[in-house]
Amino acid sequence: MNLNSFLGKEYLFATNEKFKYWYVYLVFFGVMVSLAFIVSIFLKRHDDYKAKKSFEKQFFWTYLLFGFLGLTSLFARSQNLPIFGARIFTFVVIGLFVALNVWLLVYYFKVTKKEQLKFAQKKRKEKWLKKK
């Protein structure tokens, strides 16, 4: 098989073939939905949650949205639905998910790290100030 057969219109928009490896997609997208909740709960238990709150919201909604989109695509492919069941839809969901993960990494290292430093400095200063 060559690359042209994988990039062909009939391959990308096909829904009537036997759906192989559906369990791999099911686990992948199921883990995404689970990770949204697990990481959200994990981050809320930390002391510096206020500094990570914006990142946590973005992470939660990104993983939840793409997990459900992937599961919807999986269901649509199993039912041979024309648009949402096409391979291209699943590939677009995965591609956008990868792009948003790059955004999350950049956001975490540029914005969230600065917020954590500000929060740590504020906490350190408050430790030595007298409370009335």
Secondary structure, 3 states (H helix, E strand, C coil): CCHHHHHCHHHHCCCCCCCCCHHHHHHHHHHHHHHHHHHHHHHHCCCCHHHHHHHHHHHHHHHHHHHHHHHHHHHHHHCCCCCCCCHHHHHHHHHHHHHHHHHHHHHHHHHHHHHHHHHHHHHHHHHHCCCC
